[in-house]
Structure formats: C-alpha cells, structure tokens
C-alpha cells in the first residue's frame, strides 16, 4: 500500500499528499546506496520508527553518530525496491542503520532518542503511515545491545500510557534504500509537503536543526 498522509487535516488542504518523491530522478538516484562504513571502534544499531526519512533526519544530527543510512530489513525478498516495500507484502521494515561511537554516544543514550522521536505504542503505524513496513523495532547487532535495548524498553514504558509494542530482534540483512532516499529531508524540505508537515515539527519538538 502506498504511503498516504492526511494533509487535509494537518494543512487544511482538500487533497491527499503522498510521501513519494516530487521531482524527476536520474538513474543513479534510483540505485541502492552503498553499505555504510564502520570505523574501528564503532558500533552499528538498526532502528525502525516509521518513515525512515524522519528517523534519518534525527540521527544525522546527533553527536557521536558517524552515519545514518535509510534502508530495509526483516523481509523475505532480496534487494527490495521502495515500491515493493510500500506494497506491504515483502515483510520488510523501513529502517535506519546507525553507525556510532559508543564512547561519545552510549547505546543507552542513542535509544533515548529512539523513544522520543516516535510513538512506540502504535502497532504497524506512525501517524498516517500505516502498514507493517512502519513497525517500531530495535534490531541489535550484539548481545550487549540486546540487553541494553530490553532494559531501555522497560525503563521507558512508564513514559507511555499504552504498552510499548516495539520488537527487539537480532539484525538481519540490511538493504540500503535508493540513493534518492538518503538525506531526503534536508535535500527536499522546501518542496515536499510531508517534510514540511510531518518531519519539520518533529525536529522542532526535539530541538534539532530543521
């Protein structure tokens, strides 16, 4: 199912707006981005919290993060495309793979941002983004991260009225999304309605550059 956003309610506009790109793309832009490099001493944690444009825009700004790459994880199809994932039939989740320096940004702190940037109590949904591809998830790459994630989930549960539904699972194969999805917000914020109405307010709330 294509991502549709109720901008009529948010912007008082009479029509729906899609989180699809709003400009023509080159063939290179449609190719998958390269896998993120992992410097010596760095760690990798993969997160799902709704639209990956939002998650990436947040983590790119956090001190201690080397890179935040949008992509797909958890499905049955190898090398999926955005269109295939949007259909909601491949089992993939829209995720962001975060490579970070644990000395500057401990995993506990990295996860604090995770709980703040989305609603982890809504199953397969973030706002008007509905489907299993928008599920909340923490995909750990080490057993230590698993332990930290489970403890963090318990710690933050009292902050929410409803039960947290975030899945905590071992990371599977990560497929970087197409080049045009990378750094999408900052490349398209002036002309894309979703960026202005959904992502910008979230960044303002978190007191990040917008």
Buried (B, 14 or more C-beta within 10 A) or exposed (E): EEBBBEBEEBBEEEEEBBBEBEEEEEEEBEEBBEEBEBEEEBBBBBBBBBBBBBBBBBBBBBEBBBBBBBBBBBBEBEEBBBEBBBEBBBBBBBBBBBBBBBEEBBBEBBBBBBBBBBBBBBBBBBBBBBBBBBBBBBBBBBEEBBEBBEEBBEEBBEEEEEEBBBBBBEBBEBBBBBBBBBBBBBEBBEEBBBBBBBBBEBBEEBEBEB
